[in-house]
Amino acid sequence: MTLLLDTHAVLWFWWDDPNLSRAAKALILDPANRKLVSPATPWEVAIKVSLKKLDIGGPYLGFFPQEMTRTNFDYLAATDSHLAALASLPFYHRDPFDRLIVAQALAERVPVVSGDTALDFYGVVRLW
């Protein structure tokens, strides 16, 4: 199965954070599952690091390439079809990062690994 990971799921997995549900962790650990990361994720992290709202334990530069390689996650590039889906989304959720993740999940027809119940309003399959 192909999974699109929400930002908190990515970070919590990388940091072995107990806030990541057991089911989500099992899905991510399953080598049969392909794990995708939206460009919204490093964008969100970079902004939060710059605002001092998030500490990633070191400098931002190199953090994502290192962790993506270590965990064998793949980026899901934002395409025109993703942005078209984004443009038509109702504003149930105003967070621009989550909105791009939702649009990508809908356009690609893949589930999102996320604890954010607000995503449910969009009809995405949310696994947690």
N, CA, C and O atoms as CSV, one atom per row, in Angstrom:
chain,resi,resn,atom,element,x,y,z
A,1,MET,N,N,0.850,-1.164,0.000
A,1,MET,CA,C,0.000,0.000,0.000
A,1,MET,C,C,0.901,1.234,0.000
A,1,MET,O,O,1.991,1.224,0.573
A,2,THR,N,N,0.431,2.286,-0.646
A,2,THR,CA,C,1.126,3.568,-0.639
A,2,THR,C,C,0.470,4.471,0.395
A,2,THR,O,O,-0.755,4.580,0.453
A,3,LEU,N,N,1.302,5.119,1.213
A,3,LEU,CA,C,0.825,5.986,2.288
A,3,LEU,C,C,1.397,7.380,2.113
A,3,LEU,O,O,2.565,7.536,1.756
A,4,LEU,N,N,0.581,8.390,2.360
A,4,LEU,CA,C,1.054,9.771,2.407
A,4,LEU,C,C,1.075,10.163,3.880
A,4,LEU,O,O,0.057,10.083,4.567
A,5,LEU,N,N,2.241,10.587,4.358
A,5,LEU,CA,C,2.414,10.859,5.782
A,5,LEU,C,C,2.230,12.336,6.088
A,5,LEU,O,O,2.824,13.192,5.433
A,6,ASP,N,N,1.410,12.630,7.082
A,6,ASP,CA,C,1.255,14.000,7.568
A,6,ASP,C,C,2.539,14.391,8.293
A,6,ASP,O,O,3.309,13.527,8.713
A,7,THR,N,N,2.763,15.684,8.439
A,7,THR,CA,C,4.010,16.181,9.028
A,7,THR,C,C,4.281,15.600,10.403
A,7,THR,O,O,5.393,15.149,10.676
A,8,HIS,N,N,3.283,15.603,11.270
A,8,HIS,CA,C,3.523,15.081,12.614
A,8,HIS,C,C,3.834,13.590,12.588
A,8,HIS,O,O,4.624,13.116,13.403
A,9,ALA,N,N,3.234,12.850,11.676
A,9,ALA,CA,C,3.518,11.414,11.569
A,9,ALA,C,C,4.976,11.189,11.157
A,9,ALA,O,O,5.645,10.300,11.682
A,10,VAL,N,N,5.454,11.995,10.224
A,10,VAL,CA,C,6.851,11.887,9.784
A,10,VAL,C,C,7.791,12.149,10.951
A,10,VAL,O,O,8.660,11.331,11.254
A,11,LEU,N,N,7.614,13.289,11.603
A,11,LEU,CA,C,8.518,13.664,12.695
A,11,LEU,C,C,8.425,12.694,13.867
A,11,LEU,O,O,9.445,12.286,14.422
A,12,TRP,N,N,7.219,12.330,14.239
A,12,TRP,CA,C,7.067,11.418,15.370
A,12,TRP,C,C,7.677,10.056,15.066
A,12,TRP,O,O,8.227,9.412,15.960
A,13,PHE,N,N,7.586,9.610,13.819
A,13,PHE,CA,C,8.226,8.346,13.457
A,13,PHE,C,C,9.742,8.481,13.550
A,13,PHE,O,O,10.412,7.638,14.146
A,14,TRP,N,N,10.279,9.545,12.957
A,14,TRP,CA,C,11.723,9.749,12.987
A,14,TRP,C,C,12.254,9.846,14.409
A,14,TRP,O,O,13.359,9.383,14.691
A,15,TRP,N,N,11.477,10.443,15.306
A,15,TRP,CA,C,11.919,10.671,16.678
A,15,TRP,C,C,11.436,9.584,17.643
A,15,TRP,O,O,11.662,9.679,18.849
A,16,ASP,N,N,10.783,8.568,17.121
A,16,ASP,CA,C,10.223,7.495,17.946
A,16,ASP,C,C,9.387,8.066,19.085
A,16,ASP,O,O,9.490,7.640,20.236
A,17,ASP,N,N,8.560,9.038,18.730
A,17,ASP,CA,C,7.725,9.740,19.698
A,17,ASP,C,C,6.527,8.864,20.074
A,17,ASP,O,O,5.874,8.307,19.191
A,18,PRO,N,N,6.230,8.734,21.368
A,18,PRO,CA,C,5.091,7.910,21.789
A,18,PRO,C,C,3.737,8.473,21.360
A,18,PRO,O,O,2.730,7.773,21.479
A,19,ASN,N,N,3.676,9.711,20.866
A,19,ASN,CA,C,2.409,10.248,20.367
A,19,ASN,C,C,1.973,9.592,19.051
A,19,ASN,O,O,0.799,9.657,18.688
A,20,LEU,N,N,2.901,8.971,18.347
A,20,LEU,CA,C,2.549,8.240,17.129
A,20,LEU,C,C,1.814,6.976,17.542
A,20,LEU,O,O,2.321,6.188,18.340
A,21,SER,N,N,0.626,6.786,17.003
A,21,SER,CA,C,-0.157,5.610,17.395
A,21,SER,C,C,0.567,4.323,16.997
A,21,SER,O,O,1.371,4.309,16.064
A,22,ARG,N,N,0.270,3.263,17.712
A,22,ARG,CA,C,0.878,1.961,17.388
A,22,ARG,C,C,0.511,1.514,15.987
A,22,ARG,O,O,1.341,0.968,15.261
A,23,ALA,N,N,-0.747,1.751,15.609
A,23,ALA,CA,C,-1.192,1.344,14.273
A,23,ALA,C,C,-0.452,2.123,13.191
A,23,ALA,O,O,-0.034,1.549,12.185
A,24,ALA,N,N,-0.289,3.438,13.398
A,24,ALA,CA,C,0.429,4.262,12.421
A,24,ALA,C,C,1.881,3.819,12.319
A,24,ALA,O,O,2.428,3.711,11.222
A,25,LYS,N,N,2.498,3.565,13.456
A,25,LYS,CA,C,3.894,3.125,13.458
A,25,LYS,C,C,4.048,1.801,12.711
A,25,LYS,O,O,4.996,1.620,11.947
A,26,ALA,N,N,3.112,0.880,12.934
A,26,ALA,CA,C,3.163,-0.419,12.252
A,26,ALA,C,C,3.032,-0.249,10.738
A,26,ALA,O,O,3.730,-0.914,9.972
A,27,LEU,N,N,2.141,0.639,10.312
A,27,LEU,CA,C,1.985,0.895,8.874
A,27,LEU,C,C,3.275,1.452,8.269
A,27,LEU,O,O,3.683,1.056,7.177
A,28,ILE,N,N,3.905,2.371,8.991
A,28,ILE,CA,C,5.131,2.986,8.487
A,28,ILE,C,C,6.282,1.979,8.496
A,28,ILE,O,O,7.109,1.979,7.584
A,29,LEU,N,N,6.341,1.139,9.498
A,29,LEU,CA,C,7.414,0.145,9.582
A,29,LEU,C,C,7.274,-0.981,8.563
A,29,LEU,O,O,8.260,-1.636,8.225
A,30,ASP,N,N,6.070,-1.209,8.075
A,30,ASP,CA,C,5.836,-2.313,7.144
A,30,ASP,C,C,6.608,-2.072,5.847
A,30,ASP,O,O,6.315,-1.116,5.129
A,31,PRO,N,N,7.580,-2.917,5.538
A,31,PRO,CA,C,8.389,-2.704,4.332
A,31,PRO,C,C,7.596,-2.846,3.032
A,31,PRO,O,O,8.057,-2.415,1.976
A,32,ALA,N,N,6.415,-3.443,3.102
A,32,ALA,CA,C,5.579,-3.571,1.911
A,32,ALA,C,C,4.893,-2.254,1.550
A,32,ALA,O,O,4.409,-2.095,0.429
A,33,ASN,N,N,4.848,-1.307,2.497
A,33,ASN,CA,C,4.183,-0.023,2.263
A,33,ASN,C,C,5.184,1.011,1.762
A,33,ASN,O,O,6.286,1.143,2.294
A,34,ARG,N,N,4.780,1.732,0.740
A,34,ARG,CA,C,5.584,2.853,0.250
A,34,ARG,C,C,5.176,4.092,1.040
A,34,ARG,O,O,3.987,4.385,1.165
A,35,LYS,N,N,6.158,4.823,1.573
A,35,LYS,CA,C,5.893,5.997,2.385
A,35,LYS,C,C,6.233,7.257,1.604
A,35,LYS,O,O,7.374,7.444,1.180
A,36,LEU,N,N,5.230,8.130,1.413
A,36,LEU,CA,C,5.400,9.372,0.670
A,36,LEU,C,C,5.321,10.568,1.605
A,36,LEU,O,O,4.573,10.572,2.583
A,37,VAL,N,N,6.114,11.582,1.277
A,37,VAL,CA,C,6.146,12.823,2.045
A,37,VAL,C,C,5.872,13.967,1.081
A,37,VAL,O,O,6.535,14.098,0.052
A,38,SER,N,N,4.899,14.786,1.418
A,38,SER,CA,C,4.540,15.951,0.618
A,38,SER,C,C,5.610,17.038,0.762
A,38,SER,O,O,6.275,17.106,1.795
A,39,PRO,N,N,5.785,17.886,-0.256
A,39,PRO,CA,C,6.676,19.035,-0.082
A,39,PRO,C,C,6.158,19.994,0.990
A,39,PRO,O,O,6.899,20.855,1.463
A,40,ALA,N,N,4.897,19.847,1.372
A,40,ALA,CA,C,4.352,20.662,2.459
A,40,ALA,C,C,5.055,20.372,3.773
A,40,ALA,O,O,5.140,21.246,4.636
A,41,THR,N,N,5.561,19.149,3.935
A,41,THR,CA,C,6.174,18.761,5.206
A,41,THR,C,C,7.486,19.493,5.485
A,41,THR,O,O,7.602,20.130,6.532
A,42,PRO,N,N,8.481,19.430,4.595
A,42,PRO,CA,C,9.703,20.196,4.893
A,42,PRO,C,C,9.451,21.700,4.908
A,42,PRO,O,O,10.123,22.432,5.635
A,43,TRP,N,N,8.497,22.163,4.119
A,43,TRP,CA,C,8.137,23.579,4.110
A,43,TRP,C,C,7.607,23.994,5.492
A,43,TRP,O,O,8.029,25.004,6.055
A,44,GLU,N,N,6.673,23.190,6.022
A,44,GLU,CA,C,6.107,23.477,7.340
A,44,GLU,C,C,7.183,23.433,8.422
A,44,GLU,O,O,7.233,24.304,9.291
A,45,VAL,N,N,8.035,22.426,8.368
A,45,VAL,CA,C,9.093,22.298,9.370
A,45,VAL,C,C,10.053,23.475,9.283
A,45,VAL,O,O,10.444,24.024,10.314
A,46,ALA,N,N,10.440,23.874,8.078
A,46,ALA,CA,C,11.357,25.007,7.912
A,46,ALA,C,C,10.775,26.277,8.514
A,46,ALA,O,O,11.483,27.032,9.181
A,47,ILE,N,N,9.496,26.515,8.283
A,47,ILE,CA,C,8.850,27.701,8.842
A,47,ILE,C,C,8.824,27.630,10.365
A,47,ILE,O,O,9.145,28.608,11.040
A,48,LYS,N,N,8.444,26.482,10.904
A,48,LYS,CA,C,8.370,26.352,12.365
A,48,LYS,C,C,9.754,26.449,13.015
A,48,LYS,O,O,9.887,26.995,14.111
A,49,VAL,N,N,10.779,25.924,12.347
A,49,VAL,CA,C,12.141,26.054,12.859
A,49,VAL,C,C,12.547,27.525,12.863
A,49,VAL,O,O,13.117,28.014,13.839
A,50,SER,N,N,12.251,28.234,11.761
A,50,SER,CA,C,12.642,29.643,11.665
A,50,SER,C,C,11.924,30.509,12.702
A,50,SER,O,O,12.468,31.515,13.159
A,51,LEU,N,N,10.712,30.122,13.069
A,51,LEU,CA,C,9.945,30.853,14.079
A,51,LEU,C,C,10.271,30.391,15.505
A,51,LEU,O,O,9.716,30.898,16.480
A,52,LYS,N,N,11.176,29.425,15.601
A,52,LYS,CA,C,11.564,28.854,16.908
A,52,LYS,C,C,10.386,28.155,17.601
A,52,LYS,O,O,10.320,28.099,18.829
A,53,LYS,N,N,9.464,27.628,16.798
A,53,LYS,CA,C,8.331,26.862,17.326
A,53,LYS,C,C,8.590,25.364,17.292
A,53,LYS,O,O,7.794,24.572,17.797
A,54,LEU,N,N,9.730,24.979,16.683
A,54,LEU,CA,C,10.071,23.565,16.562
A,54,LEU,C,C,11.580,23.423,16.638
A,54,LEU,O,O,12.322,24.140,15.965
A,55,ASP,N,N,12.021,22.491,17.464
A,55,ASP,CA,C,13.443,22.174,17.584
A,55,ASP,C,C,13.659,20.791,16.979
A,55,ASP,O,O,13.116,19.802,17.470
A,56,ILE,N,N,14.442,20.724,15.927
A,56,ILE,CA,C,14.694,19.439,15.269
A,56,ILE,C,C,16.018,18.828,15.727
A,56,ILE,O,O,16.479,17.839,15.157
A,57,GLY,N,N,16.623,19.413,16.751
A,57,GLY,CA,C,17.825,18.831,17.325
A,57,GLY,C,C,19.115,19.181,16.610
A,57,GLY,O,O,20.162,18.589,16.875
A,58,GLY,N,N,19.040,20.135,15.709
A,58,GLY,CA,C,20.226,20.542,14.965
A,58,GLY,C,C,19.826,21.488,13.863
A,58,GLY,O,O,18.699,21.983,13.849
A,59,PRO,N,N,20.737,21.753,12.931
A,59,PRO,CA,C,20.410,22.675,11.854
A,59,PRO,C,C,19.396,22.063,10.876
A,59,PRO,O,O,19.311,20.844,10.724
A,60,TYR,N,N,18.644,22.928,10.233
A,60,TYR,CA,C,17.666,22.462,9.248
A,60,TYR,C,C,18.362,21.865,8.031
A,60,TYR,O,O,17.955,20.819,7.526
A,61,LEU,N,N,19.420,22.539,7.561
A,61,LEU,CA,C,20.118,22.101,6.352
A,61,LEU,C,C,20.605,20.660,6.500
A,61,LEU,O,O,21.363,20.342,7.416
A,62,GLY,N,N,20.170,19.816,5.609
A,62,GLY,CA,C,20.572,18.417,5.604
A,62,GLY,C,C,19.673,17.493,6.398
A,62,GLY,O,O,19.749,16.273,6.252
A,63,PHE,N,N,18.815,18.067,7.246
A,63,PHE,CA,C,17.956,17.237,8.102
A,63,PHE,C,C,17.044,16.330,7.275
A,63,PHE,O,O,17.018,15.117,7.486
A,64,PHE,N,N,16.302,16.910,6.342
A,64,PHE,CA,C,15.351,16.102,5.572
A,64,PHE,C,C,16.032,15.088,4.660
A,64,PHE,O,O,15.631,13.924,4.660
A,65,PRO,N,N,17.047,15.475,3.879
A,65,PRO,CA,C,17.690,14.450,3.041
A,65,PRO,C,C,18.230,13.267,3.852
A,65,PRO,O,O,18.108,12.112,3.443
A,66,GLN,N,N,18.821,13.569,4.994
A,66,GLN,CA,C,19.375,12.502,5.833
A,66,GLN,C,C,18.287,11.566,6.330
A,66,GLN,O,O,18.412,10.345,6.224
A,67,GLU,N,N,17.214,12.141,6.874
A,67,GLU,CA,C,16.142,11.319,7.441
A,67,GLU,C,C,15.342,10.592,6.355
A,67,GLU,O,O,14.923,9.451,6.550
A,68,MET,N,N,15.134,11.244,5.233
A,68,MET,CA,C,14.407,10.596,4.128
A,68,MET,C,C,15.174,9.369,3.643
A,68,MET,O,O,14.576,8.324,3.386
A,69,THR,N,N,16.483,9.490,3.519
A,69,THR,CA,C,17.313,8.369,3.086
A,69,THR,C,C,17.342,7.275,4.141
A,69,THR,O,O,17.201,6.094,3.824
A,70,ARG,N,N,17.524,7.668,5.391
A,70,ARG,CA,C,17.607,6.701,6.489
A,70,ARG,C,C,16.354,5.839,6.581
A,70,ARG,O,O,16.437,4.646,6.869
A,71,THR,N,N,15.196,6.441,6.338
A,71,THR,CA,C,13.929,5.721,6.500
A,71,THR,C,C,13.325,5.246,5.182
A,71,THR,O,O,12.260,4.628,5.161
A,72,ASN,N,N,14.009,5.539,4.096
A,72,ASN,CA,C,13.548,5.105,2.772
A,72,ASN,C,C,12.163,5.671,2.423
A,72,ASN,O,O,11.337,4.988,1.819
A,73,PHE,N,N,11.930,6.923,2.811
A,73,PHE,CA,C,10.710,7.631,2.425
A,73,PHE,C,C,10.959,8.306,1.080
A,73,PHE,O,O,12.099,8.619,0.734
A,74,ASP,N,N,9.890,8.527,0.329
A,74,ASP,CA,C,9.976,9.200,-0.967
A,74,ASP,C,C,9.169,10.485,-0.942
A,74,ASP,O,O,8.141,10.571,-0.270
A,75,TYR,N,N,9.637,11.476,-1.673
A,75,TYR,CA,C,8.854,12.702,-1.841
A,75,TYR,C,C,7.779,12.495,-2.888
A,75,TYR,O,O,8.002,11.811,-3.887
A,76,LEU,N,N,6.625,13.076,-2.664
A,76,LEU,CA,C,5.558,13.137,-3.659
A,76,LEU,C,C,5.524,14.571,-4.165
A,76,LEU,O,O,4.963,15.451,-3.512
A,77,ALA,N,N,6.117,14.804,-5.314
A,77,ALA,CA,C,6.182,16.157,-5.863
A,77,ALA,C,C,4.777,16.699,-6.096
A,77,ALA,O,O,3.870,15.958,-6.475
A,78,ALA,N,N,4.607,17.986,-5.868
A,78,ALA,CA,C,3.319,18.639,-6.128
A,78,ALA,C,C,3.177,18.825,-7.634
A,78,ALA,O,O,4.051,19.402,-8.281
A,79,THR,N,N,2.084,18.338,-8.181
A,79,THR,CA,C,1.836,18.428,-9.625
A,79,THR,C,C,0.661,19.372,-9.884
A,79,THR,O,O,-0.014,19.819,-8.956
A,80,ASP,N,N,0.437,19.656,-11.137
A,80,ASP,CA,C,-0.684,20.515,-11.500
A,80,ASP,C,C,-2.020,19.905,-11.075
A,80,ASP,O,O,-2.929,20.625,-10.663
A,81,SER,N,N,-2.138,18.582,-11.174
A,81,SER,CA,C,-3.400,17.953,-10.747
A,81,SER,C,C,-3.587,18.080,-9.234
A,81,SER,O,O,-4.717,18.204,-8.764
A,82,HIS,N,N,-2.507,18.051,-8.475
A,82,HIS,CA,C,-2.610,18.252,-7.026
A,82,HIS,C,C,-3.057,19.681,-6.716
A,82,HIS,O,O,-3.908,19.908,-5.856
A,83,LEU,N,N,-2.472,20.630,-7.427
A,83,LEU,CA,C,-2.820,22.031,-7.190
A,83,LEU,C,C,-4.235,22.343,-7.656
A,83,LEU,O,O,-4.911,23.183,-7.063
A,84,ALA,N,N,-4.690,21.674,-8.714
A,84,ALA,CA,C,-6.080,21.841,-9.151
A,84,ALA,C,C,-7.027,21.305,-8.075
A,84,ALA,O,O,-8.059,21.912,-7.792
A,85,ALA,N,N,-6.672,20.168,-7.481
A,85,ALA,CA,C,-7.484,19.620,-6.391
A,85,ALA,C,C,-7.468,20.578,-5.202
A,85,ALA,O,O,-8.494,20.779,-4.552
A,86,LEU,N,N,-6.319,21.161,-4.919
A,86,LEU,CA,C,-6.192,22.133,-3.829
A,86,LEU,C,C,-7.082,23.348,-4.075
A,86,LEU,O,O,-7.736,23.842,-3.156
A,87,ALA,N,N,-7.102,23.820,-5.305
A,87,ALA,CA,C,-7.894,25.008,-5.645
A,87,ALA,C,C,-9.390,24.783,-5.458
A,87,ALA,O,O,-10.144,25.734,-5.252
A,88,SER,N,N,-9.814,23.537,-5.529
A,88,SER,CA,C,-11.251,23.260,-5.401
A,88,SER,C,C,-11.666,22.789,-4.009
A,88,SER,O,O,-12.843,22.515,-3.776
A,89,LEU,N,N,-10.716,22.692,-3.087
A,89,LEU,CA,C,-11.069,22.224,-1.738
A,89,LEU,C,C,-11.882,23.269,-0.979
A,89,LEU,O,O,-11.548,24.453,-1.001
A,90,PRO,N,N,-12.938,22.838,-0.314
A,90,PRO,CA,C,-13.627,23.761,0.597
A,90,PRO,C,C,-12.718,24.052,1.794
A,90,PRO,O,O,-11.768,23.310,2.045
A,91,PHE,N,N,-12.997,25.101,2.512
A,91,PHE,CA,C,-12.141,25.533,3.617
A,91,PHE,C,C,-12.592,24.960,4.960
A,91,PHE,O,O,-12.852,25.696,5.911
A,92,TYR,N,N,-12.678,23.633,5.015
A,92,TYR,CA,C,-12.936,22.991,6.300
A,92,TYR,C,C,-11.733,23.173,7.212
A,92,TYR,O,O,-11.866,23.280,8.431
A,93,HIS,N,N,-10.575,23.206,6.606
A,93,HIS,CA,C,-9.307,23.284,7.329
A,93,HIS,C,C,-8.501,24.400,6.677
A,93,HIS,O,O,-8.315,24.389,5.460
A,94,ARG,N,N,-8.028,25.346,7.445
A,94,ARG,CA,C,-7.336,26.510,6.877
A,94,ARG,C,C,-5.819,26.356,6.817
A,94,ARG,O,O,-5.145,27.184,6.204
A,95,ASP,N,N,-5.276,25.330,7.431
A,95,ASP,CA,C,-3.836,25.122,7.435
A,95,ASP,C,C,-3.360,24.803,6.010
A,95,ASP,O,O,-3.765,23.787,5.445
A,96,PRO,N,N,-2.507,25.654,5.421
A,96,PRO,CA,C,-2.098,25.442,4.026
A,96,PRO,C,C,-1.298,24.153,3.824
A,96,PRO,O,O,-1.367,23.548,2.755
A,97,PHE,N,N,-0.551,23.734,4.824
A,97,PHE,CA,C,0.236,22.509,4.706
A,97,PHE,C,C,-0.678,21.292,4.650
A,97,PHE,O,O,-0.516,20.422,3.794
A,98,ASP,N,N,-1.638,21.238,5.566
A,98,ASP,CA,C,-2.587,20.127,5.575
A,98,ASP,C,C,-3.454,20.130,4.325
A,98,ASP,O,O,-3.802,19.068,3.808
A,99,ARG,N,N,-3.798,21.296,3.845
A,99,ARG,CA,C,-4.625,21.368,2.635
A,99,ARG,C,C,-3.892,20.774,1.430
A,99,ARG,O,O,-4.507,20.082,0.619
A,100,LEU,N,N,-2.592,21.033,1.302
A,100,LEU,CA,C,-1.841,20.431,0.193
A,100,LEU,C,C,-1.757,18.921,0.370
A,100,LEU,O,O,-1.900,18.174,-0.598
A,101,ILE,N,N,-1.529,18.474,1.580
A,101,ILE,CA,C,-1.479,17.026,1.831
A,101,ILE,C,C,-2.813,16.376,1.474
A,101,ILE,O,O,-2.835,15.317,0.847
A,102,VAL,N,N,-3.916,16.993,1.861
A,102,VAL,CA,C,-5.246,16.478,1.516
A,102,VAL,C,C,-5.430,16.439,0.003
A,102,VAL,O,O,-5.882,15.431,-0.540
A,103,ALA,N,N,-5.088,17.517,-0.672
A,103,ALA,CA,C,-5.247,17.571,-2.134
A,103,ALA,C,C,-4.426,16.479,-2.808
A,103,ALA,O,O,-4.900,15.830,-3.740
A,104,GLN,N,N,-3.213,16.277,-2.347
A,104,GLN,CA,C,-2.382,15.225,-2.933
A,104,GLN,C,C,-2.973,13.843,-2.680
A,104,GLN,O,O,-2.987,12.997,-3.574
A,105,ALA,N,N,-3.457,13.617,-1.469
A,105,ALA,CA,C,-4.062,12.325,-1.147
A,105,ALA,C,C,-5.288,12.055,-2.014
A,105,ALA,O,O,-5.477,10.946,-2.514
A,106,LEU,N,N,-6.114,13.077,-2.184
A,106,LEU,CA,C,-7.309,12.909,-3.017
A,106,LEU,C,C,-6.948,12.663,-4.471
A,106,LEU,O,O,-7.506,11.771,-5.110
A,107,ALA,N,N,-6.013,13.455,-5.000
A,107,ALA,CA,C,-5.625,13.315,-6.409
A,107,ALA,C,C,-4.951,11.973,-6.681
A,107,ALA,O,O,-5.157,11.378,-7.738
A,108,GLU,N,N,-4.154,11.501,-5.740
A,108,GLU,CA,C,-3.427,10.236,-5.915
A,108,GLU,C,C,-4.215,9.026,-5.435
A,108,GLU,O,O,-3.841,7.882,-5.694
A,109,ARG,N,N,-5.321,9.297,-4.728
A,109,ARG,CA,C,-6.153,8.228,-4.151
A,109,ARG,C,C,-5.344,7.335,-3.214
A,109,ARG,O,O,-5.347,6.109,-3.326
A,110,VAL,N,N,-4.655,7.993,-2.289
A,110,VAL,CA,C,-3.868,7.277,-1.286
A,110,VAL,C,C,-4.314,7.715,0.102
A,110,VAL,O,O,-4.756,8.850,0.280
A,111,PRO,N,N,-4.207,6.837,1.078
A,111,PRO,CA,C,-4.558,7.219,2.450
A,111,PRO,C,C,-3.490,8.116,3.068
A,111,PRO,O,O,-2.327,8.107,2.666
A,112,VAL,N,N,-3.927,8.889,4.059
A,112,VAL,CA,C,-3.030,9.762,4.814
A,112,VAL,C,C,-2.852,9.172,6.207
A,112,VAL,O,O,-3.824,8.804,6.867
A,113,VAL,N,N,-1.607,9.086,6.644
A,113,VAL,CA,C,-1.327,8.670,8.012
A,113,VAL,C,C,-1.285,9.946,8.838
A,113,VAL,O,O,-0.344,10.734,8.740
A,114,SER,N,N,-2.318,10.138,9.654
A,114,SER,CA,C,-2.461,11.382,10.410
A,114,SER,C,C,-3.402,11.183,11.584
A,114,SER,O,O,-4.371,10.428,11.509
A,115,GLY,N,N,-3.095,11.872,12.660
A,115,GLY,CA,C,-3.991,11.902,13.801
A,115,GLY,C,C,-4.964,13.064,13.754
A,115,GLY,O,O,-5.770,13.234,14.668
A,116,ASP,N,N,-4.901,13.858,12.711
A,116,ASP,CA,C,-5.713,15.070,12.585
A,116,ASP,C,C,-7.109,14.721,12.061
A,116,ASP,O,O,-7.284,14.477,10.867
A,117,THR,N,N,-8.090,14.700,12.947
A,117,THR,CA,C,-9.461,14.338,12.559
A,117,THR,C,C,-10.106,15.373,11.645
A,117,THR,O,O,-11.092,15.062,10.976
A,118,ALA,N,N,-9.577,16.593,11.597
A,118,ALA,CA,C,-10.130,17.615,10.701
A,118,ALA,C,C,-9.992,17.205,9.239
A,118,ALA,O,O,-10.729,17.704,8.389
A,119,LEU,N,N,-9.065,16.310,8.937
A,119,LEU,CA,C,-8.904,15.852,7.551
A,119,LEU,C,C,-10.086,15.008,7.096
A,119,LEU,O,O,-10.334,14.876,5.898
A,120,ASP,N,N,-10.812,14.439,8.045
A,120,ASP,CA,C,-11.937,13.562,7.713
A,120,ASP,C,C,-13.031,14.282,6.931
A,120,ASP,O,O,-13.751,13.653,6.154
A,121,PHE,N,N,-13.164,15.588,7.128
A,121,PHE,CA,C,-14.195,16.351,6.421
A,121,PHE,C,C,-13.999,16.317,4.909
A,121,PHE,O,O,-14.948,16.548,4.159
A,122,TYR,N,N,-12.797,16.035,4.458
A,122,TYR,CA,C,-12.493,16.031,3.027
A,122,TYR,C,C,-12.730,14.687,2.352
A,122,TYR,O,O,-12.647,14.584,1.128
A,123,GLY,N,N,-13.019,13.675,3.126
A,123,GLY,CA,C,-13.276,12.373,2.532
A,123,GLY,C,C,-12.021,11.578,2.214
A,123,GLY,O,O,-12.094,10.579,1.499
A,124,VAL,N,N,-10.867,12.001,2.732
A,124,VAL,CA,C,-9.665,11.206,2.549
A,124,VAL,C,C,-9.731,9.995,3.464
A,124,VAL,O,O,-10.404,10.019,4.495
A,125,VAL,N,N,-9.044,8.959,3.088
A,125,VAL,CA,C,-8.900,7.815,3.978
A,125,VAL,C,C,-7.767,8.186,4.925
A,125,VAL,O,O,-6.631,8.401,4.502
A,126,ARG,N,N,-8.092,8.258,6.207
A,126,ARG,CA,C,-7.100,8.643,7.217
A,126,ARG,C,C,-6.838,7.428,8.088
A,126,ARG,O,O,-7.759,6.842,8.656
A,127,LEU,N,N,-5.576,7.061,8.185
A,127,LEU,CA,C,-5.179,5.915,8.991
A,127,LEU,C,C,-4.449,6.419,10.218
A,127,LEU,O,O,-3.563,7.268,10.123
A,128,TRP,N,N,-4.822,5.897,11.353
A,128,TRP,CA,C,-4.162,6.287,12.585
A,128,TRP,C,C,-4.279,5.185,13.621
A,128,TRP,O,O,-3.779,5.330,14.736
